[in-house]
Amino acid sequence: MRRTYTEEQLQFVARAFEGRRIKELADMFNERFSPPVTHGQMRYLVHRRRARTVYAAGFNTTSYAKRSLCPKTLKFVKTEGGGRRPKHLVLWEDTHGKVPQGHFVIFADGDRRNVTLDNLLLVTRAEAVSLGWQRLVSSDAGLTKLGLAVVRLRIATGKRLGDIGGGNGNTAQ
C-alpha cells in the first residue's frame, strides 16, 4: 500500500533535502513526524517527487528533468491527451508556432518560474552552447539578451570569415 504524505510533510522535505543525504533526511523527518519512514521510503519519496538531491560526499548531483521539489523548477500544464508539457513551451508555441528542430526555448533571466513571453528566448544549439561557455547568461534578462546578440554576431562573423578568408580571420587574398 502506498503511503500518503501531508502537505506539511512534503513542504518539510522540500525545504530540508538540499545538501543532505537520504539517511540524514529520513532521520530528520522521523524526529518531527510519525509514523517514521525508512531510508528506502524517503529515497522513494524524493525520487517520486522528482527532487534534486545533492550528496555531500563527492559533491555528486542527481537531477530529474520532470518535476522537482526545488524552487527553480519548470511549470507543467496538462495537455488534451492527458500528458504534461512544459508551460513555457506551450506559451511559446501558442504565440510563435512550433519550435524548429535544433532550437531551444530558454529563460532570459534563468528563472524557470518566470514564465512570461518577454522572458523566453529561442536559440539554436550553437547559441546555447556559446552562451554557456562564455558565461553570458545572467539573472538580468536584458544582459542575457545582449549576450545572445553578441553570440549571434560572433557566429555570423565566423561564418562570414569562413566564407571569405578560409576561416582564419585573414580576409586579404
TASULHU-V179949 format. One record per pair of residues at least 4 apart in sequence whose C-alpha atoms are under 7 Angstrom apart, sorted by sequence separation. I is the first residue (numbers start at 1). J is the second residue. D is the distance in Angstrom with one decimal. If there is no record, write none. Layout:
i:I j:J d:D
i:I j:J d:D
//
This chain:
i:5 j:9 d:6.0
i:6 j:10 d:6.4
i:7 j:11 d:6.1
i:8 j:12 d:6.1
i:9 j:13 d:6.3
i:10 j:14 d:6.2
i:11 j:15 d:6.2
i:12 j:16 d:5.9
i:13 j:17 d:5.6
i:20 j:24 d:6.3
i:21 j:25 d:6.2
i:22 j:26 d:6.1
i:23 j:27 d:6.3
i:24 j:28 d:6.2
i:25 j:29 d:6.1
i:26 j:30 d:6.1
i:27 j:31 d:6.3
i:28 j:32 d:6.6
i:29 j:33 d:5.9
i:30 j:34 d:6.3
i:37 j:41 d:5.9
i:38 j:42 d:6.3
i:39 j:43 d:6.1
i:40 j:44 d:6.1
i:41 j:45 d:6.1
i:42 j:46 d:6.1
i:43 j:47 d:6.1
i:44 j:48 d:5.7
i:45 j:49 d:6.0
i:46 j:50 d:6.1
i:47 j:51 d:6.1
i:55 j:59 d:5.6
i:78 j:82 d:6.3
i:79 j:83 d:5.3
i:86 j:90 d:6.6
i:87 j:91 d:6.2
i:88 j:92 d:6.1
i:89 j:93 d:6.0
i:90 j:94 d:6.1
i:91 j:95 d:6.4
i:92 j:96 d:5.8
i:93 j:97 d:4.3
i:99 j:103 d:6.5
i:107 j:111 d:6.4
i:115 j:119 d:6.8
i:116 j:120 d:6.8
i:123 j:127 d:5.8
i:124 j:128 d:6.2
i:125 j:129 d:6.2
i:126 j:130 d:6.1
i:127 j:131 d:6.0
i:128 j:132 d:6.3
i:129 j:133 d:6.1
i:130 j:134 d:5.8
i:131 j:135 d:5.8
i:132 j:136 d:6.5
i:140 j:144 d:6.5
i:141 j:145 d:6.2
i:142 j:146 d:6.2
i:143 j:147 d:6.0
i:144 j:148 d:6.1
i:145 j:149 d:6.3
i:146 j:150 d:6.3
i:147 j:151 d:6.2
i:148 j:152 d:6.1
i:149 j:153 d:6.1
i:150 j:154 d:6.2
i:151 j:155 d:6.1
i:152 j:156 d:6.1
i:153 j:157 d:5.9
i:154 j:158 d:6.0
i:155 j:159 d:6.2
i:156 j:160 d:6.1
i:157 j:161 d:6.0
i:158 j:162 d:6.0
i:159 j:163 d:6.2
i:160 j:164 d:6.2
i:161 j:165 d:5.5
i:162 j:166 d:4.7
i:163 j:167 d:7.0
i:165 j:169 d:6.4
i:5 j:10 d:6.6
i:20 j:25 d:6.3
i:37 j:42 d:6.5
i:46 j:51 d:5.3
i:54 j:59 d:6.8
i:55 j:60 d:5.5
i:68 j:73 d:6.0
i:78 j:83 d:5.8
i:79 j:84 d:5.6
i:93 j:98 d:5.0
i:107 j:112 d:6.4
i:123 j:128 d:6.2
i:131 j:136 d:5.0
i:132 j:137 d:6.7
i:138 j:143 d:6.1
i:161 j:166 d:6.7
i:162 j:167 d:3.6
i:165 j:170 d:5.6
i:30 j:36 d:4.9
i:54 j:60 d:6.3
i:55 j:61 d:6.4
i:78 j:84 d:4.5
i:79 j:85 d:6.8
i:93 j:99 d:6.7
i:131 j:137 d:6.1
i:138 j:144 d:5.3
i:161 j:167 d:5.0
i:165 j:171 d:4.5
i:30 j:37 d:6.5
i:54 j:61 d:4.8
i:77 j:84 d:5.5
i:78 j:85 d:6.5
i:137 j:144 d:4.9
i:164 j:171 d:6.3
i:17 j:25 d:6.2
i:53 j:61 d:6.3
i:54 j:62 d:6.6
i:76 j:84 d:6.0
i:77 j:85 d:5.6
i:136 j:144 d:6.0
i:161 j:169 d:5.9
i:53 j:62 d:5.8
i:76 j:85 d:5.4
i:77 j:86 d:6.3
i:158 j:167 d:6.8
i:52 j:62 d:6.0
i:53 j:63 d:6.7
i:76 j:86 d:4.4
i:77 j:87 d:5.6
i:109 j:119 d:6.7
i:26 j:37 d:6.5
i:52 j:63 d:4.5
i:75 j:86 d:5.8
i:76 j:87 d:4.9
i:108 j:119 d:5.0
i:136 j:147 d:5.2
i:26 j:38 d:6.7
i:51 j:63 d:6.9
i:52 j:64 d:6.4
i:74 j:86 d:6.5
i:75 j:87 d:5.5
i:107 j:119 d:5.6
i:108 j:120 d:5.8
i:26 j:39 d:5.8
i:51 j:64 d:6.7
i:107 j:120 d:4.9
i:108 j:121 d:6.2
i:50 j:64 d:5.5
i:106 j:120 d:5.7
i:107 j:121 d:6.3
i:105 j:120 d:6.3
i:106 j:121 d:5.3
i:23 j:39 d:5.5
i:26 j:42 d:5.8
i:50 j:66 d:6.7
i:52 j:68 d:6.4
i:89 j:105 d:7.0
i:105 j:121 d:5.4
i:106 j:122 d:6.5
i:22 j:39 d:6.4
i:50 j:67 d:4.9
i:51 j:68 d:4.4
i:105 j:122 d:4.6
i:131 j:148 d:6.8
i:49 j:67 d:6.5
i:50 j:68 d:4.7
i:51 j:69 d:4.9
i:52 j:70 d:6.6
i:104 j:122 d:5.6
i:105 j:123 d:6.4
i:49 j:68 d:6.1
i:50 j:69 d:6.8
i:51 j:70 d:6.4
i:103 j:122 d:6.6
i:104 j:123 d:5.3
i:22 j:42 d:6.5
i:49 j:69 d:6.6
i:103 j:123 d:5.4
i:104 j:124 d:6.2
i:131 j:151 d:6.8
i:22 j:43 d:6.1
i:103 j:124 d:4.3
i:130 j:151 d:6.5
i:102 j:124 d:5.9
i:103 j:125 d:6.0
i:119 j:141 d:6.7
i:102 j:125 d:6.1
i:127 j:151 d:6.3
i:92 j:117 d:6.9
i:127 j:152 d:6.9
i:88 j:115 d:5.7
i:110 j:138 d:6.9
i:109 j:138 d:6.0
i:110 j:139 d:5.8
i:109 j:139 d:4.3
i:109 j:140 d:5.2
i:109 j:141 d:4.3
i:108 j:141 d:4.6
i:19 j:53 d:7.0
i:20 j:54 d:6.5
i:21 j:55 d:5.5
i:18 j:53 d:6.3
i:19 j:54 d:4.9
i:20 j:55 d:6.1
i:109 j:144 d:6.9
i:17 j:53 d:6.7
i:18 j:54 d:6.2
i:19 j:55 d:6.0
i:20 j:56 d:6.6
i:108 j:144 d:5.7
i:19 j:56 d:6.0
i:108 j:145 d:6.7
i:74 j:112 d:5.5
i:75 j:113 d:6.9
i:72 j:111 d:6.6
i:73 j:112 d:5.7
i:74 j:113 d:6.5
i:72 j:112 d:5.8
i:73 j:113 d:6.4
i:72 j:113 d:6.3
i:14 j:69 d:5.1
i:14 j:70 d:6.7
//
